[in-house]
Amino acid sequence: MKAVVEWDGEAAFTATTESGHRIAMDGPPDHGGRNLGPRPTELVLAGMGGCTSFDVVHILRKGRADVRACSARIEAERAQEDPKVFTRMHVHFVVSGRELKEAAVERAIRLSAEKYCSVSIMLGKTAEISHSFEIVDVE
């Protein structure tokens, strides 16, 4: 896996991923940025959310669950001193579908956290990660 990150001046950078996607990043105005894109650490949270949500949906669908929507809401705390690594993270899933089983959703989240989501597992080396979920039944 590869990426190229280029400085755009001031505190802005553009990342180009191996798959050809571009992501603009920028710092806050008090650090010379213009707030034109997310902070790199925000992208880490978004990446974790995407990785674990992908797993949860994939595992549920593989088990023939009728999943209609899935969102992951992530809250994180960082260390006060440099390096300001994530120290605590909580992921709350809202999974919508028809007749979803609580045990199946719980299992999918556990498998993602413990076996499949490489981002969560990497972040778990410095942060305590917890999970919760709710199921929304849709017609």
C-alpha positions, -999 to +999 in steps of 0.1 A: +000+000+000+013+034-009+003+071-007+019+104-016+014+134+005+023+168-010+026+201+008+002+227-007+017+256+013+010+270+048-005+240+068-023+223+038-014+190+023-030+168-004-027+130-001-031+108-032-038+072-024-026+042-043-061+038-057-060+073-071-082+092-046-072+126-034-078+139+001-072+175+011-059+181+047-054+214+064-046+228+098-065+252+120-060+289+115-041+292+148-014+269+133-012+286+099-040+267+082-071+279+064-094+251+077-099+238+041-099+201+050-099+177+079-070+173+102-049+141+098-061+128+131-097+133+121-089+111+090-076+084+114-109+084+132-128+084+099-106+055+086-113+035+117-150+041+114-150+031+077-129+000+084-150-014+112-183-004+096-173-023+064-165-054+085-198-052+105-219-049+074-199-076+055-201-101+084-239-095+089-246-098+052-225-130+050-248-143+077-278-133+055-289-105+078-311-079+061-289-049+068-302-016+054-279+010+071-249+012+094-233+042+110-204+043+135-202+073+158-167+076+172-156+097+202-119+098+211-096+113+238-060+121+232-030+124+254-023+159+268+014+157+259+032+151+226+028+128+209-009+133+214-019+097+207-054+085+211-058+071+246-096+063+247-120+056+219-157+047+219-175+034+188-213+035+189-229+016+160-264+022+148-274-007+126-307-007+107-324-035+090-352-061+092-354-085+121-317-081+130-306-103+158-288-086+187-264-116+191-254-113+154-247-076+156-227-081+188-207-109+171-200-088+140-187-059+161-165-083+182-150-100+151-142-066+136-126-054+168-106-085+175-098-100+142-106-080+110-103-043+114-066-035+110-071+002+119-089-006+151-063-032+161-035-008+154-051+020+174-058-005+202-020-005+208-023+029+224-060+034+231-086+017+251-114+010+226-150+003+237-181-004+216-218-001+219-247-005+195-283-001+189-305-018+163-332+001+144-359-022+129-371-009+095-400-022+075 
